Amino acid sequence: MRFPVVAALILLAAAPTLATEPLTGTASVIDGDTLEVRGTRIRLHGVDAPESQQLCQDAAGKDWRCGQKAALALSDRIGRRPVTCEQKDKDRYGRVVAACFVGGENLNAWMAANGWAMAYRQYSKDYVGAEATARAARVGIWAGTFQPPWEWRAAKREGKPQAANQSRPAPATSANSAPSSGCRIKGNINSKGDRIYHVPGGRSYDQTQIDTGDGERWFCSEGEAQAAGWRRAGQ
């Protein structure tokens, strides 16, 4: 008489796992890529935000609490609205890894597109395009220099607290690309989106890097730069 029960249990164990239902509720922001919803700790899928204690440097080289600012940006974006998270996976710490939404907006994408998180390419390329948008606009962490969060954590684990907050130039696809022969005027896009060119010998010429992947370019003459809509630095 027990065989039907045993058979039913075997069939149940062999059946495919049903998709996890989205989790909806009020969210508490832990940091720039971690939430807690209804007692469940959630790691935002595909993005990596600066850690809470991490420092970045602004365009003038001044330290600022980028990790803290990333968390505040996420908290402000959510406000008091309910958050819905769709589970993608679980990480090694047992946290749910999910894409989270508020008012239909993907928070993972919003954080990357506004420069508060990097695309976490090691696990997903879903938000590479959003990161490129922030990098081109030089917003958030991209306005100055910073260390990728995964490098910051590695330095912290190795017991190197100073190295953990030692920023380097923000990574770009083709930073400081070489000029064409004879074309040495640098067309730079600043953090406000202004198109400014720098001539050799100018005050900021040597420090200015050109990333053609972000729309910056080299000019052969000032006339060419002005015709393209760029203005000379300092004007």
C-alpha positions in Angstrom: 0.0 0.0 0.0 3.0 2.3 0.4 4.2 2.0 -3.2 1.9 4.7 -4.6 3.1 7.2 -2.0 6.8 6.4 -2.7 6.2 6.6 -6.5 4.5 10.0 -6.0 7.5 11.3 -4.1 9.9 10.1 -6.8 7.9 11.8 -9.5 7.7 15.0 -7.4 11.5 15.0 -7.0 12.1 14.4 -10.7 9.7 17.2 -11.8 11.3 20.5 -13.0 11.6 23.2 -10.5 8.9 25.9 -11.0 10.1 29.4 -11.7 10.4 31.6 -8.5 7.7 34.1 -8.2 8.8 37.8 -8.3 9.3 39.2 -4.8 7.5 42.5 -4.2 7.5 44.8 -1.2 9.1 47.8 0.5 12.9 47.8 0.0 15.7 48.8 2.4 18.8 49.8 0.6 21.9 48.2 2.0 24.4 49.6 -0.5 24.5 50.6 -4.2 23.8 47.1 -5.5 22.1 45.4 -2.5 18.5 45.6 -1.2 16.4 43.8 1.4 12.8 43.1 0.5 10.5 41.3 3.0 13.5 39.9 4.9 15.3 38.6 1.8 18.7 40.0 0.9 18.9 40.8 -2.9 22.0 41.5 -5.0 21.3 43.4 -8.2 22.1 41.3 -11.2 24.7 42.3 -13.7 26.0 45.5 -11.9 28.6 46.2 -9.3 28.5 49.5 -7.3 31.2 51.1 -5.3 31.4 49.7 -1.7 30.1 51.7 1.2 33.5 52.7 2.4 35.0 53.2 -1.0 36.4 56.6 -2.1 36.6 58.0 -5.6 38.1 61.2 -6.9 36.3 63.9 -8.7 37.6 65.8 -11.8 39.7 68.0 -9.6 41.2 65.0 -7.8 39.3 65.5 -4.5 38.1 62.5 -2.6 34.4 61.8 -2.3 32.3 59.0 -0.8 31.2 57.4 -4.0 30.0 54.2 -2.3 27.8 56.2 0.0 26.5 58.3 -2.8 25.6 55.3 -4.9 23.5 53.9 -2.0 21.8 57.3 -1.6 21.1 57.5 -5.3 19.4 54.1 -5.3 17.4 54.9 -2.2 16.2 58.3 -3.6 15.2 56.6 -6.9 13.1 54.0 -5.1 11.6 56.4 -2.5 8.6 54.9 -0.8 7.5 52.9 -3.9 7.3 49.1 -3.8 10.0 47.2 -5.5 9.6 44.0 -7.6 12.6 41.7 -8.0 12.8 38.9 -10.5 15.3 36.2 -9.4 18.1 35.2 -11.8 20.3 33.2 -9.5 21.8 32.9 -6.0 25.3 34.0 -5.2 27.8 32.2 -3.0 26.6 34.1 0.1 23.1 32.8 -0.4 21.7 36.1 -1.6 19.1 36.2 -4.3 20.5 37.7 -7.5 17.8 39.6 -9.3 16.7 42.3 -11.7 14.6 44.8 -9.7 12.0 47.2 -10.9 10.2 50.2 -9.5 7.3 51.7 -11.4 8.3 49.5 -14.4 11.9 50.9 -14.4 14.8 48.5 -14.2 16.9 49.7 -11.3 19.9 47.7 -12.3 20.0 49.5 -15.7 19.3 52.9 -14.0 22.2 52.5 -11.7 24.6 51.7 -14.5 23.2 54.4 -16.9 23.6 57.1 -14.2 27.2 56.2 -13.3 26.5 54.7 -9.9 27.4 51.1 -10.8 29.6 49.4 -13.4 28.4 46.5 -15.6 29.6 43.3 -13.9 30.9 41.7 -17.0 32.2 38.7 -15.1 28.6 37.6 -14.6 26.6 39.3 -17.2 26.8 41.8 -20.2 23.2 42.9 -19.8 24.2 46.4 -18.7 27.3 47.1 -20.8 25.2 49.5 -22.9 23.9 51.3 -19.9 27.4 51.7 -18.5 28.6 53.1 -21.9 25.9 55.8 -21.6 27.2 56.9 -18.2 30.8 56.8 -19.4 30.0 59.0 -22.4 28.2 61.5 -20.3 30.8 61.4 -17.6 28.3 61.2 -14.8 28.5 59.6 -11.4 31.8 57.8 -10.8 32.8 58.5 -14.5 33.1 62.2 -13.8 36.6 61.6 -12.3 38.8 58.6 -11.4 37.9 55.5 -9.4 38.8 51.9 -8.8 36.4 49.2 -10.0 34.6 47.8 -7.0 35.9 44.3 -7.5 39.5 45.6 -7.4 38.7 47.6 -4.3 37.3 44.5 -2.5 40.4 42.5 -3.6 42.7 45.1 -2.1 40.7 45.1 1.1 40.8 41.3 1.4 44.6 41.4 1.0 44.8 43.8 4.0 45.8 46.8 1.9 43.4 49.5 3.0 45.4 52.3 1.4 45.4 50.5 -2.0 41.7 49.8 -1.7 41.0 53.6 -1.9 43.8 54.4 -4.4 41.9 55.3 -7.5 43.1 55.1 -11.1 41.8 56.8 -14.2 38.3 55.6 -15.1 38.6 52.7 -17.6 37.6 53.5 -21.2 37.6 51.6 -24.4 40.2 53.6 -26.2 41.6 56.1 -23.7 44.3 58.5 -24.8 44.2 57.1 -28.4 47.1 58.2 -30.6 46.6 61.2 -32.9 46.7 61.1 -36.6 49.9 62.4 -38.1 50.1 66.2 -37.6 46.7 66.3 -35.9 47.5 67.1 -32.3 44.6 69.2 -31.0 42.6 67.4 -28.4 38.8 67.5 -28.6 37.6 66.6 -25.1 34.1 66.3 -23.7 33.9 67.5 -20.1 31.6 66.3 -17.3 28.9 68.8 -18.3 28.9 67.5 -21.9 30.7 70.7 -23.2 32.9 70.1 -26.3 36.3 71.8 -25.6 39.5 71.5 -27.6 43.1 71.8 -26.1 46.1 73.0 -28.2 49.6 71.8 -27.6 51.3 73.9 -24.8 47.9 74.7 -23.2 47.6 74.5 -19.4 45.6 71.2 -19.4 46.9 69.7 -22.7 49.2 67.1 -21.2 46.6 65.9 -18.6 43.8 65.6 -21.1 43.1 62.1 -22.4 41.1 61.4 -25.5 38.7 58.5 -25.7 37.4 58.2 -29.3 35.0 55.6 -28.1 33.2 58.3 -26.1 32.9 60.7 -29.1 36.1 62.6 -28.3 38.5 63.2 -31.2 41.7 64.8 -32.6 41.7 67.9 -34.8 44.3 69.1 -37.3 43.6 72.8 -36.8 41.6 75.1 -34.6 39.5 76.0 -37.6 38.5 72.4 -38.0 37.6 72.1 -34.3 35.5 75.3 -34.4 33.7 74.3 -37.5 32.8 71.0 -35.8 31.2 73.0 -32.9 34.0 72.8 -30.3 35.4 75.7 -28.4 38.9 76.4 -27.2 39.7 75.6 -23.5 39.5 78.7 -21.3 37.0 80.6 -23.4 
